[in-house]
Amino acid sequence: MTEDSAAARRSIAAISAEIDAARPPHGNEWDLHPVMPERLHISRSATDHPVIFLEGDAASFGNYGKLPGARHVRVKDVDNGREFESLLLPAPRDALGGAKALAHIVYEMASVLAAGGDLTNEELLNSVRWVLGLLGTDPDILPPEAQLGLAGECFLLRELLQVAHAEGIGATVAVDRWVDGIRDFAAHGLSIEVKTTALNSRLHHIGSINQLEPSSDGETVWLFSIGIKIQALHDRKLPDYVDDVARWLVTPQGDADLPAQAAFFERLEARGYQPAHRQVYEVGAGLMLNVAIPAHLYRASDLDYLRLASFKDETLPSMVRSIGYDLELPDGATPTVDDRVVLLELLKAQPIGAA
């Protein structure tokens, strides 16, 4: 076994111990602990936070500016006086694992280097980008499950915009149907709950006993089911779903529809997505459409879901304060529905708040 291979087989716990043993630098002299000699090192910053050093000139790292907190530096090893150029990568925030998460990133890097022969720095970063998304992550970044849900909502909004465009209906009308109320999409008499699953079945979590119940007389509630898998190395990220919507925010003449754009990004921010954090999302988890679970609308009243009528006297047990449950929707469980007809009805209905 070569020295490099042995290093790559070190456990995450052993790498964590090396991080703990590292000391802060003296000026530009760093206490470097090699993981892969003359390639990959760990150390601690002047503020005593763990960092990674990956050797190479700036051009070798490609667009490293997409990695939060990354910077190219020239460093000197305090033990042997060797100087070299390197990319410095900071540890994730403590809330996302801090030093332990950094040890995991180093372990993945070392494993890839040991198996990849003459891998370039850019190739290395691309191969482990699924964990690099943790680096310096801001607490305002949506967690993967929230990203999954927002991607599903953007998928439906894009479909709604496509129908609007074909019918000569303005983009703002479609965006206004994406509401901030108790439903995901709504107009008078019709609402849609979006449910996105990362599984290989239409298993969706229903958050309350009333989530699929009409909130007003005459309201028809629909459930929009779609499968999107969280795949570490997949190219499509949450910003791609955002871009899919943005491309349709145009006038019939093809010009930018500024009011529709403003409304869309306002709603994105209300759901926790900050466009300024795009680069962080781009190195995060991939969101791959699951062709086995294609998008489909279900009329809630056709479903055998849990409701108050499921309980004796239509009353919850006295000690139960709230109910959430998982609902599985087998394909073909409901009559065939033309999704486009439902979306057009949503567009033509009076908006929420209109007289």
VOBA-1610 file (N, C-alpha, C; in pm, whole numbers, padded with zeros to 5 digits, always signed):
BEGIN
Met+00085-00120+00000Met+00000+00000+00000Met+00088+00124+00000Thr+00059+00220-00089Thr+00139+00342-00096Thr+00105+00433+00021Glu+00194+00531+00041Glu+00171+00627+00149Glu+00043+00704+00127Asp+00016+00746-00001Asp-00105+00821-00031Asp-00229+00738-00004Ser-00226+00610-00044Ser-00342+00525-00022Ser-00368+00506+00126Ala-00262+00489+00203Ala-00279+00473+00347Ala-00340+00597+00409Ala-00296+00715+00361Ala-00351+00839+00415Ala-00499+00850+00387Ala-00540+00811+00265Ala-00680+00822+00227Ala-00768+00731+00309Arg-00710+00622+00363Arg-00789+00526+00440Arg-00802+00566+00586Arg-00741+00677+00625Arg-00756+00723+00763Arg-00901+00757+00790Ser-00945+00727+00908Ser-01085+00750+00941Ser-01113+00899+00961Ile-01238+00933+00956Ile-01278+01071+00983Ile-01239+01110+01125Ala-01250+01014+01219Ala-01212+01043+01357Ala-01063+01076+01367Ala-00979+01004+01289Ala-00835+01031+01292Ala-00805+01169+01234Ile-00876+01205+01129Ile-00857+01338+01070Ile-00903+01445+01168Ser-01012+01419+01238Ser-01060+01514+01340Ser-00955+01536+01449Ala-00886+01428+01486Ala-00782+01439+01588Ala-00667+01527+01537Glu-00633+01516+01409Glu-00529+01601+01351Glu-00572+01748+01353Ile-00699+01772+01323Ile-00751+01910+01327Ile-00739+01966+01468Asp-00774+01885+01566Asp-00767+01930+01706Asp-00623+01959+01748Ala-00530+01884+01690Ala-00389+01900+01730Ala-00322+02020+01664Ala-00380+02070+01556Ala-00319+02182+01484Ala-00322+02309+01567Arg-00218+02394+01547Arg-00209+02521+01621Arg-00231+02637+01525Pro-00275+02752+01574Pro-00291+02871+01489Pro-00157+02914+01429Pro-00160+02990+01320Pro-00036+03029+01251Pro+00039+03140+01323His+00167+03156+01287His+00247+03271+01327His+00269+03354+01201Gly+00192+03460+01186Gly+00200+03536+01062Gly+00156+03450+00947Asn+00246+03430+00849Asn+00212+03346+00736Asn+00276+03207+00746Glu+00322+03173+00864Glu+00377+03039+00886Glu+00271+02954+00953Trp+00234+02846+00885Trp+00119+02766+00929Trp+00163+02630+00983Asp+00091+02584+01084Asp+00112+02450+01139Asp+00029+02353+01054Leu+00091+02307+00945Leu+00020+02224+00849Leu+00030+02076+00885His-00082+02009+00879His-00086+01865+00902His-00123+01797+00770Pro-00025+01738+00701Pro-00052+01679+00568Pro-00147+01559+00578Val-00243+01556+00489Val-00330+01440+00472Val-00288+01365+00346Met-00260+01440+00240Met-00196+01387+00120Met-00073+01474+00098Pro+00049+01423+00120Pro+00170+01505+00116Pro+00181+01590-00010Glu+00216+01719+00012Glu+00234+01817-00094Glu+00110+01833-00182Arg-00007+01808-00123Arg-00133+01827-00197Arg-00246+01876-00106Leu-00270+01806+00002Leu-00386+01835+00088Leu-00343+01841+00234His-00377+01952+00301His-00335+01973+00441His-00453+02026+00522Ile-00443+02009+00653Ile-00539+02070+00745Ile-00461+02153+00847Ser-00526+02256+00897Ser-00462+02344+00994Ser-00571+02420+01069Arg-00529+02524+01142Arg-00624+02610+01211Arg-00587+02755+01183Ser-00689+02841+01172Ser-00667+02981+01139Ser-00624+03061+01263Ala-00595+03190+01242Ala-00554+03277+01353Ala-00666+03292+01457Thr-00791+03270+01412Thr-00904+03274+01506Thr-00938+03136+01558Asp-00846+03040+01535Asp-00856+02903+01586Asp-00970+02824+01524His-01003+02855+01397His-01104+02778+01325His-01036+02684+01226Pro-01085+02561+01211Pro-01023+02465+01118Pro-01030+02512+00973Val-00925+02482+00897Val-00920+02517+00755Val-00854+02404+00678Ile-00882+02403+00546Ile-00820+02310+00453Ile-00726+02388+00362Phe-00611+02331+00329Phe-00522+02387+00228Phe-00508+02283+00116Leu-00542+02326-00006Leu-00525+02242-00123Leu-00425+02310-00214Glu-00310+02245-00237Glu-00201+02309-00310Glu-00232+02328-00458Gly-00185+02443-00513Gly-00200+02468-00656Gly-00211+02616-00685Asp-00182+02653-00812Asp-00197+02794-00850Asp-00345+02826-00870Ala-00378+02954-00873Ala-00517+02997-00876Ala-00594+02939-00994Ala-00530+02934-01111Ala-00599+02886-01230Ala-00638+02739-01221Ser-00569+02662-01139Ser-00594+02518-01133Ser-00726+02483-01064Phe-00787+02581-00995Phe-00908+02554-00918Phe-01036+02592-00993Gly-01022+02641-01116Gly-01141+02681-01190Gly-01210+02797-01121Asn-01343+02796-01121Asn-01420+02904-01060Asn-01438+02878-00911Tyr-01328+02888-00836Tyr-01336+02859-00692Tyr-01414+02967-00617Gly-01441+03080-00681Gly-01520+03185-00615Gly-01661+03141-00582Lys-01707+03029-00641Lys-01838+02976-00609Lys-01840+02911-00471Leu-01722+02888-00414Leu-01715+02823-00282Leu-01708+02930-00174Pro-01810+02941-00089Pro-01812+03048+00012Pro-01689+03045+00101Gly-01624+03160+00114Gly-01511+03173+00204Gly-01378+03130+00146Ala-01378+03067+00026Ala-01253+03020-00033Ala-01168+03137-00082Arg-01037+03126-00062Arg-00947+03229-00115Arg-00812+03166-00148His-00747+03223-00249His-00617+03171-00290His-00508+03246-00215Val-00413+03172-00156Val-00310+03233-00071Val-00174+03167-00098Arg-00071+03234-00050Arg+00063+03174-00049Arg+00100+03150+00096Val+00138+03028+00129Val+00161+02992+00269Val+00300+02931+00285Lys+00342+02926+00411Lys+00471+02866+00446Lys+00450+02766+00557Asp+00505+02646+00537Asp+00495+02541+00639Asp+00593+02572+00751Val+00543+02590+00873Val+00627+02630+00985Val+00731+02523+01020Asp+00703+02397+00988Asp+00795+02289+01025Asp+00915+02277+00932Asn+00893+02292+00801Asn+01004+02271+00708Asn+01037+02393+00623Gly+00963+02501+00639Gly+00991+02624+00567Gly+00950+02624+00421Arg+00885+02517+00375Arg+00843+02512+00235Arg+00730+02609+00209Glu+00741+02687+00100Glu+00636+02781+00061Glu+00566+02732-00065Phe+00436+02756-00072Phe+00361+02713-00190Phe+00229+02790-00199Glu+00172+02789-00320Glu+00039+02848-00341Glu-00067+02746-00304Ser-00181+02795-00255Ser-00283+02703-00206Ser-00420+02770-00204Leu-00522+02688-00214Leu-00658+02734-00191Leu-00693+02705-00047Leu-00737+02809+00025Leu-00777+02794+00165Leu-00928+02782+00169Leu-00976+02677+00235Leu-01120+02652+00249Leu-01155+02650+00397Pro-01249+02735+00440Pro-01283+02742+00582Pro-01380+02631+00623Ala-01387+02607+00753Ala-01480+02507+00805Ala-01624+02556+00791Pro-01719+02462+00780Pro-01861+02500+00784Pro-01894+02565+00918Arg-02007+02632+00923Arg-02054+02689+01049Arg-02077+02578+01151Asp-02067+02613+01279Asp-02086+02513+01385Asp-02221+02444+01374Ala-02323+02519+01332Ala-02457+02462+01320Ala-02464+02354+01214Leu-02367+02355+01121Leu-02364+02256+01015Leu-02249+02156+01032Gly-02198+02149+01154Gly-02099+02046+01184Gly-01960+02095+01215Gly-01927+02220+01177Gly-01798+02278+01210Gly-01681+02189+01175Ala-01596+02162+01275Ala-01475+02083+01254Ala-01506+01940+01210Lys-01615+01882+01261Lys-01649+01745+01221Lys-01686+01740+01074Ala-01762+01840+01028Ala-01797+01844+00887Ala-01673+01864+00801Leu-01580+01948+00849Leu-01456+01970+00774Leu-01377+01839+00763Ala-01374+01762+00870Ala-01304+01633+00866Ala-01366+01541+00762His-01496+01545+00750His-01564+01463+00650His-01526+01508+00509Ile-01521+01640+00487Ile-01482+01692+00356Ile-01340+01649+00322Val-01248+01660+00418Val-01109+01620+00397Val-01100+01471+00364Tyr-01177+01392+00435Tyr-01178+01248+00411Tyr-01221+01217+00268Glu-01327+01284+00222Glu-01376+01261+00086Glu-01271+01306-00016Met-01207+01420+00008Met-01103+01467-00083Met-00988+01367-00091Ala-00943+01320+00024Ala-00830+01226+00027Ala-00865+01096-00043Ser-00988+01049-00025Ser-01031+00925-00090Ser-01032+00940-00241Val-01083+01055-00289Val-01087+01080-00433Val-00947+01091-00490Leu-00860+01161-00419Leu-00722+01176-00468Leu-00651+01042-00474Ala-00674+00957-00375Ala-00607+00826-00373Ala-00654+00738-00488Ala-00782+00756-00527Ala-00837+00671-00633Ala-00825+00733-00771Gly-00800+00865-00776Gly-00809+00934-00903Gly-00680+00961-00976Gly-00570+00914-00926Gly-00442+00932-00994Gly-00406+01078-01011Asp-00394+01123-01134Asp-00349+01259-01164Asp-00466+01357-01174Leu-00561+01348-01087Leu-00677+01436-01087Leu-00633+01582-01070Thr-00688+01670-01153Thr-00656+01813-01136Thr-00734+01868-01018Asn-00694+01986-00973Asn-00765+02048-00861Asn-00911+02076-00895Glu-00936+02125-01017Glu-01074+02154-01057Glu-01156+02026-01061Glu-01098+01918-01112Glu-01168+01789-01114Glu-01195+01739-00973Leu-01101+01760-00884Leu-01119+01719-00746Leu-01236+01794-00683Leu-01238+01927-00698Leu-01346+02007-00639Leu-01481+01967-00696Asn-01486+01940-00827Asn-01612+01899-00888Asn-01660+01764-00835Ser-01566+01675-00807Ser-01604+01541-00764Ser-01655+01538-00621Val-01620+01638-00540Val-01667+01641-00400Val-01756+01761-00373Arg-01812+01820-00479Arg-01890+01943-00458Arg-02014+01919-00374Trp-02061+01793-00367Trp-02179+01764-00285Trp-02154+01790-00137Val-02028+01782-00091Val-01998+01817+00048Val-01945+01959+00060Leu-01890+02012-00050Leu-01837+02148-00044Leu-01949+02250-00026Gly-02071+02212-00053Gly-02183+02302-00031Gly-02198+02343+00114Leu-02135+02270+00206Leu-02140+02307+00347Leu-02046+02422+00383Leu-01945+02445+00301Leu-01841+02540+00338Leu-01896+02680+00360Gly-01873+02732+00478Gly-01911+02869+00508Gly-02059+02897+00490Thr-02143+02793+00491Thr-02284+02812+00461Thr-02351+02906+00559Asp-02427+02999+00505Asp-02500+03096+00584Asp-02621+03029+00648Pro-02658+03068+00772Pro-02774+03005+00836Pro-02903+03030+00761Asp-02904+03127+00667Asp-03026+03154+00590Asp-03041+03062+00471Ile-02946+02974+00447Ile-02956+02880+00336Ile-03062+02775+00369Leu-03151+02749+00274Leu-03256+02650+00296Leu-03197+02510+00308Pro-03243+02431+00404Pro-03196+02292+00413Pro-03248+02213+00294Pro-03188+02095+00268Pro-03226+02017+00149Pro-03375+01989+00134Glu-03443+01956+00244Glu-03586+01925+00233Glu-03666+02047+00190Ala-03628+02165+00242Ala-03697+02288+00202Ala-03667+02322+00057Gln-03544+02296+00013Gln-03509+02317-00128Gln-03593+02226-00218Leu-03612+02104-00173Leu-03693+02008-00249Leu-03835+02061-00267Gly-03894+02109-00159Gly-04030+02161-00166Gly-04041+02283-00255Leu-03943+02373-00245Leu-03946+02494-00328Leu-03926+02459-00475Ala-03842+02361-00504Ala-03823+02317-00643Ala-03955+02266-00701Gly-04032+02192-00621Gly-04161+02143-00667Gly-04259+02256-00696Glu-04259+02359-00610Glu-04347+02474-00632Glu-04305+02551-00757Cys-04175+02566-00779Cys-04127+02633-00900Cys-04164+02555-01025Phe-04161+02422-01015Phe-04199+02339-01130Phe-04343+02366-01167Leu-04434+02369-01068Leu-04574+02395-01098Leu-04595+02537-01148Leu-04524+02634-01091Leu-04538+02772-01137Leu-04494+02785-01283Arg-04389+02715-01321Arg-04348+02720-01461Arg-04457+02664-01552Glu-04519+02553-01511Glu-04627+02496-01590Glu-04744+02594-01600Leu-04774+02662-01490Leu-04882+02760-01488Leu-04851+02876-01583Leu-04726+02919-01583Leu-04685+03027-01673Leu-04692+02985-01820Gln-04661+02861-01848Gln-04669+02812-01985Gln-04814+02812-02035Val-04906+02771-01949Val-05047+02774-01985Val-05093+02919-02005Ala-05050+03008-01914Ala-05087+03148-01925Ala-05038+03207-02056His-04914+03177-02092His-04857+03230-02215His-04936+03182-02338Ala-04971+03054-02339Ala-05045+02998-02452Ala-05185+03058-02464Glu-05242+03103-02352Glu-05378+03158-02351Glu-05380+03310-02355Gly-05263+03372-02367Gly-05259+03518-02371Gly-05286+03583-02237Ile-05261+03513-02129Ile-05281+03566-01994Ile-05147+03614-01941Gly-05142+03730-01878Gly-05018+03789-01832Gly-04946+03706-01727Ala-04813+03717-01725Ala-04732+03641-01630Ala-04763+03679-01486Thr-04798+03806-01464Thr-04828+03850-01326Thr-04948+03776-01270Val-05047+03744-01355Val-05164+03669-01311Val-05121+03533-01256Ala-05030+03467-01329Ala-04983+03336-01285Ala-04906+03346-01153Val-04815+03443-01143Val-04736+03457-01020Val-04827+03490-00902Asp-04932+03569-00926Asp-05022+03605-00817Asp-05101+03485-00764Arg-05107+03378-00842Arg-05175+03257-00792Arg-05086+03179-00696Trp-04956+03212-00693Trp-04862+03152-00597Trp-04872+03235-00470Val-04951+03190-00377Val-04991+03273-00263Val-04908+03243-00139Asp-04919+03331-00042Asp-04846+03315+00085Asp-04939+03273+00198Gly-05057+03223+00163Gly-05155+03188+00264Gly-05146+03043+00306Ile-05262+02985+00337Ile-05262+02846+00386Ile-05244+02747+00272Arg-05256+02795+00146Arg-05234+02710+00030Arg-05108+02754-00044Asp-05056+02665-00130Asp-04941+02701-00212Asp-04985+02783-00333Phe-05092+02740-00398Phe-05150+02812-00511Phe-05300+02822-00486Ala-05358+02938-00517Ala-05501+02952-00490Ala-05562+03068-00566Ala-05690+03054-00595Ala-05778+03161-00643Ala-05915+03128-00584His-06015+03214-00608His-06147+03188-00553His-06202+03055-00604Gly-06234+02966-00511Gly-06298+02840-00545Gly-06204+02726-00581Leu-06074+02751-00583Leu-05980+02647-00625Leu-05845+02669-00558Ser-05785+02564-00505Ser-05652+02575-00446Ser-05572+02448-00472Ile-05441+02462-00470Ile-05351+02350-00498Ile-05245+02342-00389Glu-05231+02224-00330Glu-05123+02194-00238Glu-05015+02120-00316Val-04890+02167-00311Val-04779+02102-00381Val-04708+02008-00285Lys-04693+01884-00326Lys-04623+01785-00245Lys-04511+01722-00330Thr-04389+01734-00281Thr-04273+01682-00353Thr-04210+01570-00271Thr-04185+01457-00335Thr-04125+01344-00265Thr-03990+01309-00325Ala-03896+01271-00239Ala-03764+01225-00284Ala-03760+01073-00293Leu-03873+01008-00263Leu-03879+00863-00264Leu-03919+00811-00402Asn-03924+00679-00415Asn-03965+00617-00541Asn-04112+00579-00540Ser-04188+00641-00454Ser-04334+00623-00449Ser-04395+00758-00416Arg-04523+00773-00443Arg-04591+00900-00413Arg-04632+00904-00266Leu-04533+00902-00180Leu-04557+00910-00037Leu-04530+01054+00007His-04633+01122+00056His-04623+01262+00092His-04667+01283+00236His-04599+01377+00304His-04638+01409+00441His-04746+01517+00440Ile-04854+01490+00508Ile-04963+01586+00523Ile-04950+01646+00663Gly-04935+01778+00669Gly-04895+01841+00794Gly-05003+01859+00898Ser-05130+01853+00858Ser-05238+01873+00955Ser-05363+01800+00909Ile-05457+01785+01001Ile-05582+01717+00971Ile-05666+01794+00870Asn-05640+01926+00858Asn-05721+02010+00771Asn-05652+02047+00639Gln-05530+01999+00616Gln-05453+02049+00503Gln-05521+02024+00368Leu-05590+01913+00355Leu-05656+01881+00228Leu-05806+01910+00231Glu-05855+01968+00338Glu-05996+02002+00351Glu-06023+02140+00290Pro-06139+02161+00227Pro-06173+02294+00178Pro-06173+02395+00292Ser-06121+02513+00265Ser-06118+02618+00368Ser-06237+02713+00355Ser-06318+02695+00250Ser-06438+02777+00231Ser-06539+02697+00151Asp-06665+02736+00158Asp-06770+02666+00085Asp-06743+02671-00065Gly-06755+02557-00129Gly-06739+02552-00274Gly-06597+02542-00322Glu-06500+02539-00233Glu-06359+02531-00276Glu-06324+02388-00316Thr-06258+02374-00430Thr-06205+02246-00472Thr-06055+02246-00443Val-06011+02148-00365Val-05869+02137-00328Val-05803+02030-00415Trp-05689+02065-00472Trp-05611+01971-00552Trp-05476+01947-00486Leu-05424+01827-00504Leu-05290+01794-00457Leu-05203+01772-00581Phe-05095+01849-00592Phe-05000+01835-00702Phe-04883+01752-00652Ser-04868+01632-00708Ser-04765+01537-00664Ser-04654+01530-00768Ile-04530+01541-00721Ile-04414+01532-00811Ile-04298+01466-00737Gly-04218+01391-00811Gly-04100+01326-00755Gly-03972+01397-00798Ile-03893+01439-00701Ile-03761+01499-00726Ile-03663+01435-00629Lys-03561+01370-00682Lys-03465+01301-00596Lys-03348+01393-00561Ile-03301+01382-00438Ile-03182+01455-00395Ile-03061+01371-00432Gln-02987+01416-00534Gln-02872+01342-00585Gln-02748+01430-00572Ala-02651+01384-00494Ala-02536+01467-00460Ala-02465+01524-00583Leu-02448+01445-00686Leu-02365+01486-00799Leu-02447+01530-00920His-02578+01543-00905His-02660+01583-01020His-02642+01731-01050Asp-02644+01765-01178Asp-02615+01903-01220Asp-02726+02002-01188Arg-02851+01959-01188Arg-02961+02053-01163Arg-02971+02083-01015Lys-02968+02214-00983Lys-02978+02260-00845Lys-03102+02348-00833Leu-03129+02393-00712Leu-03245+02479-00690Leu-03245+02602-00781Pro-03130+02672-00803Pro-03134+02788-00893Pro-03180+02754-01035Asp-03160+02631-01080Asp-03207+02593-01213Asp-03360+02594-01219Tyr-03425+02552-01110Tyr-03571+02555-01106Tyr-03621+02700-01101Val-03546+02785-01030Val-03579+02927-01027Val-03565+02987-01167Asp-03456+02952-01236Asp-03434+03003-01372Asp-03543+02957-01468Asp-03591+02834-01450Asp-03698+02782-01536Asp-03821+02871-01530Val-03850+02923-01410Val-03963+03014-01394Val-03930+03150-01455Ala-03813+03202-01423Ala-03776+03337-01465Ala-03781+03354-01617Arg-03751+03247-01691Arg-03753+03256-01838Arg-03893+03284-01893Trp-03996+03252-01816Trp-04133+03271-01861Trp-04193+03402-01810Leu-04117+03481-01739Leu-04167+03608-01687Leu-04145+03717-01791Val-04217+03703-01901Val-04204+03794-02015Val-04343+03836-02062Thr-04347+03946-02136Thr-04471+03993-02197Thr-04500+03910-02322Pro-04622+03923-02380Pro-04650+03853-02506Pro-04553+03889-02618Gln-04490+04007-02608Gln-04393+04050-02709Gln-04254+03996-02681Gly-04237+03925-02569Gly-04107+03867-02537Gly-04017+03956-02454Asp-04067+04073-02411Asp-03989+04162-02326Asp-03999+04119-02180Ala-03904+04161-02099Ala-03907+04130-01956Ala-04032+04189-01893Asp-04105+04107-01819Asp-04224+04153-01745Asp-04177+04191-01605Leu-04143+04316-01587Leu-04081+04361-01462Leu-04171+04342-01341Pro-04301+04375-01349Pro-04387+04350-01231Pro-04394+04203-01194Ala-04400+04115-01295Ala-04404+03972-01266Ala-04274+03925-01204Gln-04161+03977-01254Gln-04032+03940-01197Gln-04021+03984-01051Ala-04065+04107-01024Ala-04059+04159-00887Ala-04145+04075-00794Ala-04265+04039-00840Ala-04354+03958-00756Ala-04296+03820-00731Phe-04235+03762-00834Phe-04177+03629-00821Phe-04065+03628-00718Phe-03969+03721-00731Phe-03856+03720-00639Phe-03897+03761-00497Glu-04002+03840-00486Glu-04054+03873-00353Glu-04108+03747-00286Arg-04177+03664-00363Arg-04231+03540-00306Arg-04120+03440-00275Leu-04017+03437-00360Leu-03903+03350-00331Leu-03840+03386-00197Glu-03819+03514-00175Glu-03757+03559-00050Glu-03846+03529+00069Ala-03978+03540+00050Ala-04071+03507+00158Ala-04062+03361+00197Arg-04018+03278+00102Arg-04002+03134+00130Arg-03860+03100+00172Gly-03774+03200+00190Gly-03641+03178+00244Gly-03530+03168+00142Tyr-03562+03187+00013Tyr-03459+03178-00091Tyr-03407+03318-00123Gln-03276+03338-00102Gln-03212+03465-00131Gln-03129+03451-00258Pro-03163+03526-00365Pro-03084+03516-00489Pro-02935+03542-00467Ala-02900+03622-00366Ala-02759+03653-00340Ala-02680+03528-00299His-02750+03422-00256His-02684+03300-00213His-02680+03194-00323Arg-02704+03236-00446Arg-02710+03143-00558Arg-02587+03051-00564Gln-02467+03107-00545Gln-02345+03027-00559Gln-02337+02917-00456Val-02395+02940-00338Val-02396+02835-00236Val-02485+02719-00281Tyr-02603+02753-00332Tyr-02693+02648-00379Tyr-02634+02570-00496Glu-02552+02637-00577Glu-02497+02573-00696Glu-02393+02466-00663Val-02339+02467-00543Val-02246+02361-00503Val-02309+02268-00401Gly-02440+02283-00382Gly-02511+02198-00288Gly-02566+02074-00356Ala-02666+02015-00292Ala-02724+01891-00343Ala-02795+01913-00475Gly-02785+01813-00565Gly-02858+01818-00691Gly-03001+01774-00671Leu-03091+01827-00754Leu-03234+01796-00746Leu-03278+01742-00882Met-03288+01611-00893Met-03314+01544-01021Met-03460+01503-01031Leu-03526+01546-01138Leu-03664+01502-01160Leu-03668+01350-01168Asn-03761+01291-01094Asn-03775+01146-01092Asn-03878+01105-01199Val-03830+01049-01308Val-03920+01015-01419Val-04021+00907-01378Ala-03992+00835-01271Ala-04085+00733-01223Ala-04203+00795-01148Ile-04189+00921-01105Ile-04295+00990-01032Ile-04325+01121-01105Pro-04385+01114-01223Pro-04410+01237-01298Pro-04513+01325-01229Ala-04508+01455-01259Ala-04601+01549-01199Ala-04745+01514-01236His-04834+01523-01135His-04974+01490-01159His-05062+01556-01053Leu-05180+01600-01096Leu-05278+01660-01006Leu-05380+01555-00962Tyr-05414+01558-00832Tyr-05517+01471-00776Tyr-05622+01559-00709Arg-05748+01532-00735Arg-05856+01602-00664Arg-05863+01545-00523Ala-05849+01630-00423Ala-05842+01581-00285Ala-05965+01502-00245Ser-06081+01542-00294Ser-06203+01473-00255Ser-06209+01330-00308Asp-06123+01298-00406Asp-06116+01161-00459Asp-06024+01071-00377Leu-05952+01130-00283Leu-05851+01056-00209Leu-05905+01006-00075Asp-05852+00894-00031Asp-05889+00838+00098Asp-05790+00889+00202Tyr-05805+01015+00239Tyr-05712+01076+00334Tyr-05777+01092+00471Leu-05694+01121+00570Leu-05743+01136+00707Leu-05813+01270+00722Arg-05931+01270+00786Arg-06008+01392+00807Arg-06084+01379+00938Leu-06146+01487+00981Leu-06219+01482+01108Leu-06326+01375+01106Ala-06387+01354+00989Ala-06491+01253+00979Ala-06437+01112+01004Ser-06305+01096+01004Ser-06245+00966+01033Ser-06253+00931+01181Phe-06287+01030+01265Phe-06289+01009+01409Phe-06434+01008+01459Lys-06454+00940+01568Lys-06586+00931+01628Lys-06639+01070+01661Asp-06762+01096+01622Asp-06828+01225+01645Asp-06752+01341+01579Glu-06666+01307+01480Glu-06587+01409+01409Glu-06510+01498+01505Thr-06455+01434+01609Thr-06382+01507+01712Thr-06251+01433+01742Leu-06142+01508+01750Leu-06014+01447+01785Leu-06016+01401+01930Pro-05942+01296+01963Pro-05928+01257+02103Pro-05885+01375+02189Ser-05928+01380+02311Ser-05910+01498+02396Ser-05764+01535+02417Met-05673+01438+02411Met-05533+01468+02437Met-05453+01498+02310Val-05517+01490+02194Val-05448+01515+02068Val-05457+01662+02033Arg-05343+01724+02013Arg-05340+01867+01982Arg-05321+01893+01832Ser-05252+01803+01761Ser-05234+01818+01617Ser-05203+01682+01558Ile-05227+01671+01427Ile-05205+01544+01358Ile-05133+01569+01226Gly-05028+01493+01203Gly-04961+01488+01074Gly-04949+01342+01034Tyr-04951+01314+00906Tyr-04947+01174+00864Tyr-04891+01165+00723Asp-04854+01044+00681Asp-04801+01019+00548Asp-04910+00958+00461Leu-04927+01015+00342Leu-05030+00972+00249Leu-04964+00918+00122Glu-04996+00795+00085Glu-04939+00737-00036Glu-05043+00738-00147Leu-05003+00788-00264Leu-05093+00802-00378Leu-05047+00708-00489Pro-05103+00589-00497Pro-05064+00500-00607Pro-05104+00561-00741Asp-05020+00545-00841Asp-05055+00593-00975Asp-05182+00523-01021Gly-05271+00601-01082Gly-05396+00546-01132Gly-05502+00529-01025Ala-05477+00584-00903Ala-05574+00568-00796Ala-05695+00658-00814Thr-05683+00760-00898Thr-05795+00852-00921Thr-05824+00858-01070Pro-05943+00906-01107Pro-05973+00923-01249Pro-05871+01014-01315Thr-05848+00992-01445Thr-05753+01074-01519Thr-05795+01220-01515Val-05700+01307-01484Val-05726+01449-01475Val-05640+01520-01578Asp-05698+01614-01651Asp-05621+01696-01744Asp-05565+01814-01665Asp-05435+01805-01632Asp-05374+01909-01549Asp-05390+02047-01610Arg-05380+02055-01743Arg-05387+02185-01810Arg-05523+02252-01788Val-05630+02174-01787Val-05764+02229-01764Val-05774+02289-01625Val-05718+02219-01526Val-05721+02269-01389Val-05640+02398-01376Leu-05521+02402-01438Leu-05436+02520-01429Leu-05501+02640-01499Leu-05569+02616-01609Leu-05638+02725-01678Leu-05753+02776-01592Glu-05823+02686-01525Glu-05930+02728-01434Glu-05873+02815-01322Leu-05756+02778-01271Leu-05691+02855-01166Leu-05658+02996-01215Leu-05609+03006-01337Leu-05572+03135-01394Leu-05693+03224-01417Lys-05806+03166-01456Lys-05923+03243-01491Lys-06010+03279-01370Ala-05989+03210-01259Ala-06068+03239-01138Ala-06027+03373-01078Gln-06117+03432-01000Gln-06086+03558-00935Gln-05971+03539-00836Pro-05875+03630-00834Pro-05763+03613-00739Pro-05809+03628-00595Ile-05734+03571-00505Ile-05761+03585-00362Ile-05755+03733-00325Gly-05856+03779-00253Gly-05858+03919-00213Gly-05943+04006-00303Ala-05980+03954-00422Ala-06066+04030-00511Ala-06209+04023-00464Ala-06285+04126-00495Ala-06424+04131-00450Ala-06506+04026-00526
//
